[in-house]
Amino acid sequence: MKPLFGYMFLVIGILFGITANSFAKISDGFTKLTPSILCILLMAITMFSIAKAMSVLPVGFAYSTYSGLTVVGVLVFAMIKYNQIPNLYATIGIILIIIGVVMVNYLGKLN
């Protein structure tokens, strides 16, 4: 598989990861059937996509990008849907996560 497909699977994994985590909130602790099933199904697609991405991309790059951008995406979802605005410390933490993802992707050297 070519690296372009790895990036494509990585983007799919990030988008489905954000969606799956959003359904985890909506499922109310897996007590609501439809959101629970959607959460599990989307998480399976997420893990499949990340595994496919890791088959051609470095593991550190793929996983740090997936995890960092998924955290930021879920935070943005919570801000929009539930009006959960982070305080100063949470905002600084999110900024540090974004800086970390950028550093790993653009400054990190892999041997």
C-alpha angles and dihedrals in degrees: 000000000000122000090246089065089048090057090046091053089046092055090047090050092051094048094046090044091056090047093047092051090048090055089049088063093044092048089068096225093326091299094120112071105211098046089043093054091045091049093052093044093048092047090053089052089047093053092045090052094047091048091051091048091050091054089072105016126065111269095232092051095045098045097041091049092046096047097042097047092042091054091049091046093051090049091053090048090052091049092052101037103033102022089237101161113190119234124236095277093048090048091052089048092052091048089052090051090053091047089049093052091049091048094050092047101043107020103029116102121213123202 
